[in-house]
Structure formats: C-alpha cells, structure tokens
Amino acid sequence: MVVRYGHTGPVDHPQHLGAVAFAKYVTERSRGEIEVRVFPFGQLGGERPMLEQVRTGTLHITAVSAIVLANYVKEAGVIGLPFVYPDLETAYKVLDDKEVMERLSGFTEQKGLVLIGYGENEARDFTNWKGPVRKPGDFRGLRVRVAEGPIYMDMFRALGAEPVFLPLPEVYSALERKLIDGQEFSLSLAVSMNFIEVNRFATMTDHILVECPLMVSKSFWETLSPEQKTIFRGAGEVQARINREGNAKLRALALEQAKARRVEMTLLTPAEREGFRAALKPVHDKYRSAYGAEWYDFFIKKIEFYQGKR
C-alpha cells in the first residue's frame, strides 16, 4: 500500500522532519506493508487545495494549519486563537488531551477528515525597527505586515496597529524603506530572512501557535484495519514529538543568533502575556461566537486546568 502525504513545510524544517519520522514509523510498524511518501514544500499544492484533495479522497494525508482548516471545520480555529495559551508546555498538554482530541475529531469527521495528530509550523513573534514592544499599547500606530487571514487582521487592529498583508519576498524591502514598521513571522524566519538587519527590536510574543492538524481522508481511513489505524495514530504521536522538539531547538538557536547580532530582545512575563490576552478579549468574544461558545468554553477550561497543574 502506498500512501501520499503532502504538506507545505520546507525540507529543512522540523515539520518535514516530523513527517519523515511519521513515514518511517508506519513502514516499520507495518513490516513494510505500507509505504508513506511525503511531498513537502507544497509540491501537491497549497494548504487549501491539499485539504480539498483529502476531503475528496484523491490525497491520503495532509498537515494543514488550524486557521486554514477552520474554513472547512470552524471549530478547529479555536486552537489557533491569539494569546490563547499561557505557554507552549500548557498548549501541548491541551492539544494532546484525550477529550480535546475526541471532540475535535468529531468535528473533523463530519467533513470527511480524520484527525490523527499534529504537525507544527512555529509560534509567531514580532520584530520592528521603531522600539521595544512589551505591552498592548506599544503596538498603537505601528504599520505591521501580518499573515493573510481575518484573525491576524482582527488581532492587530484590536492592539491599535495597522495590519497589512504583503507577499513574503516584499517584506524585507518594505522594512528597509520603512513602508512598514514591523512584521510577525517566527523569530527563526526573521533571522533566516535577515529581517533583523533592518528590525533591531524583537519580542518573543508567541502570539499565535501555528498547529497543523494531521488530516486523513475518511474514505481511505475506513479501508484500514484496526491494527493499521493504531499504527497511523502512533505515527501521529511520533510526528508531534519530533516536530515540537525540532521547533524548540530552532527557536533557541534563533534567539542566540538574534542576540549575537545585537538585536534587542524582549521576553514577556506571564503577567504581560495576560495583559495581551485581556486586550484581545473582543477578538476572542468574536471567535467564541463564530466557533461555538460551548466548545470555546470547554477548550479554555482545559487550558486553565493544565495551567494550574504546572
């Protein structure tokens, strides 16, 4: 059996390394009966086209960001809300929680998609050339390049910034020419794309964690034996672990590199993170209604539970 798995991460990113580990696990545990072929970097299309292929059964598996998935399964958007998690440790405990997985799986299966785990891009941070950013008011009046999508626009407008979308290749020039004041990619991307040459101030905001749920075609899933399904779910756990460990190393390296290049770094305290969450309450209220109040409240209670366990 040959299984095709597409995602948009580059080949040197932990998301792809996790996908490769997923494929290896399936082949080994199935004793060579199942081969997973991984197609990275959008070889099979963007996130939306690949998700549509999985829904219709022409592609077996994809990893798609929660915000994109929310266009098909609205409830998935909850896991990608801004400042919804106090820290990554709590985020992972919530996402891996059995009840959370079961409820989210129930939503996805109604759309022909089976959730078996998570891939991950990275948490998003903020860099700019004007000055340190530590509290919501520091965003007021800044012109910020944001990712494409209403939730990013809503977030930065609520903070008093002017959000704009620019294609990735145009961001460095726009920063250099001061057409924009800052941008909100992950710190590792800001370092690798040399944005920190023109942005000398960075804040580790972790404002949105870009989780990429692993979606399997329901029609394909129903052809698998119970043993095979167990193998795929085990592979999903392996991918999440490898992906998350790789992202942690990538983040630590980016922090070291930014400091070495004399970027002024700001690390938010728990109280400062809570200040951002309070400032974004109108955004959360909007999406609580959009994604379902009962589900949103359930998810927040899970966060509060695991935060209290730390």
N, C-alpha and C positions, 0 to 999 in steps of 0.2 A: 504494500500500500504506500503510495506517495502522497504526502500532504504538503500543500503550499501555504506558506505563512509570510504575509507581507507587512512591512511597517515602513515608517519614513525616517527613522534614525540613521545617521551616517555610520559607516562600518567601524569607525574607531571609537564610537560612543558606547557607554555601558548598556544602553538599551539594546544595541545589536549584540553585544557580548552576552547579555542575558538570553536573547533569542537563540543564539548559538548553543548555549548551555541547555536550553529547553529542547532543542532538536536532538542533542546528544543523549539527553536523559531518555527521551521517547525511544530512540533507536536501541539503546542499551537495554531498557526495561522490557521492550517488546521482542528482544532477542533477534533484532534485525528485520522483524516482520513489517515495521512501519518506518519509513524514511521521511523526515521533515525537511523540506527545502526552504531555506529562509531567503527572502528577497528584501534587502534593506534599501534605504535611501529613496523610497518612492518609486522603485522600479516597476511596480504594478499599478502605480497611480497615487494620487493624494489620499489623505485620510478618508474623506467622504466617498470618493469612488471605490476605495477598497472596502469600506464598510458596507456599501451597497452591494458589492460583489459577494460579500459574506452573507448578507441577508438573503440574496437570491440563490446562493449555493454554488456560485461559479468560482469562489475562493474559499478555502477551508478556514483560515485563521487570519486575524489581523489584530494589531495593537493600536488603539485609537484614543486620542486624548479625550478626557471626560467632557470637556466643553463641546467638542465636535459630536461626541456620542449623544449629548443632550438634545441635538437636533432630531434624533430618532427616538431616544429614550430620555424624556425630560428629567426624570428623577436622577439620572447619572450626573447632572450638573451640580448637585449638592457637594460632591467630593472635590470640586474644583472652585469653590467659592473663595473670595479673598479673605485672608486672615482668619479662616475658619478653624485652623489648628494652632494650638499654642507652641508646638514644636514638632519636629519630624518623628521623634520617638512615639509621641501620642498618636500622630497621624497613622503610622504603620499599624499600631495596635487596633485602632478603629477600623481601618480598611480590611484588616485580616480577621476581624471579629466574625464569628460564625453567623450570628444573627444578621449582621450587616450584609455579609456575602449572600445569605439566603434571600434576604429581601431585595437586594439589588438584582440578584439572579432572576427573581420572579418578574421584575420589571423588564429585564432584557429579553427573557424568553417569550414574552408576549409579542416581541418584534422580530422573532426568528433568530435570536442571538443568545448564545450560551456563555456565561461568564465563567472562566476557569482560573483567573488570576490577574496579575497586574504587570505591565511594563511601566517604565517611568522615564520621562524626559528629565527635567530637573525642576527645582524650586526657582522661582523668578526673583531677581534682585533689582536694585535701582542704582544707576550711575548718572552723574550730571557734572557740568562744568561750573556751576554757579556757587555752590557751597554745601556744607553738611546738611543732611536731611535726617531728622531724628523723631519728629512728631508730625501729625497730620497737617498742621498749619504751615510747615516748611514746604509743602507742595504747592501752596497757593500761588497762582500766576505762572507756574512753570509750564512750558510747552513740551510735552512728553510723547515720544514715539512709543506706541503700545502695540501689542499683538492685535490681529484682526478679530473682532468679536464684540458683541454688545456688553458683555460682562466687564471687559477691560475698560471700555469707554465709560461705563457707569461708575466703576471704581474710582478712576482718576478724576472724573467730574465731581464726584462726592468729596474728594480731597481738595477741591479748588483748583486743580490743574486743567490745562487744555490738552486733551488727548488727541493725537493724530496718528494715522497709520501711514507708514512708508515701507516699501519693499526693502528687504534686508540689505541688498547691495547699495542702497542710497543712504543708509543710516550714518555711516562714518562721515561722508561728505557734508550731510546736513548738520552734524555736530560740529565739524571743523569750521563750517561757515556760520555757525550759530543761528541756523534756521530753526533748530530745536534746542532745548536746554538739557534734555536727558533722555534716557531710554530704560526699558525694564526687562531686558533679557537676563538669563542667569549670569552670575559673575564669571563662570568659566567661559561662556561665549563672549562676554565683554572683553575678557583677556585675550582669547584666541583671535578675535576680530579686531584687536588693537583699539577698541573704543576708549580704553583707559589712557591712550595717548592724548586724547582731547577731552576726556572726562576724568578729572582728578579727584572726584569725590564719589565714594561708593557706600551704599547702605545695604547690609545683608537683611533685606526685608522678608524674604521667603513669603512674599505676599500671596502667591498662588502656587500650589504644588501641582505640577502637570503630570498627574497619573494617567496611564494609558491602559485601561482595562483590556484584557485579552478576550477577544470575542471569537467564538467558534460558530460556524454555520449550524443552525439547529437541525437542518435536514441531514447534514453529514454526521452530526453528533448522534442522531438516532440510529445510525448504521453501526455504531461501535458497540462492542460487548461491554459488560460491566467492568471487566478487567482492564480493557483498553481505556475506558473512561477514567478509571483510577490512575492509570499511567499519565494521561494528559493533565489531570488535576495536580498530580505530583510534579510534573514538569512546570506547571504554572507557579508552584511554590518555589521551585529552583530558580526560575527566571526572576521572580521578585527579589529573592535574596541576592543573586549575583548583580542584578541591576542596581539595587539600593546600595550595596557595598561599593560598587564602582562609582556611583554618583557621590558618595561620601568622600572617597579618595580624590575624585575630580574637584570637588568643592574645596577641600583642604588645600590642594595644590594651587588652585586659582587664588585662594586667599593669600598664600605665601608669595605667589608671583606678583599680585597686586601690591602688596606691602613692599616687596623688593623694588618695585618700580615707582615707589613713593606716592602711591595713591592713598589719600586719607580715608581710612576705613571707619565705618560706624556699625557697631553691633548693637541691636536693640535688646533692651532688658525685657523681661516678662511683662512688667508694668507698661512699658512703652508699646509693646505689641497689643496689649489690651486696650490702650488708647486708640490705636488704629482701628481695632475691631469696633469700638464704641462709635467712632466717627463714621464707620461704614454700615451702621445699623440700618439706615434707609435702603441701602443696596441689598442687605440680607432680607429685609422685610419684603422687598420686591420679588426676590427669587424664592423666598419661602412660599409666597403665594403661587408663583409660576411652577415650582417643582412639587408642590404639595405640602401643606402645613404639617400634617401628621408625620410624614416621612422626614421632613426637615427637623422637627422637634425630636423625633426618635434619634436622628443622627447627632444632634447637638448633645443630647443626654449621654450618648455613648462617648463623645469627646470629653464631657465633664467627668464621667466615670473613670476613664483611663487617665485623665489628667490628675485626678485625686489619688490614683494608685502609684504615681511616680514617687 
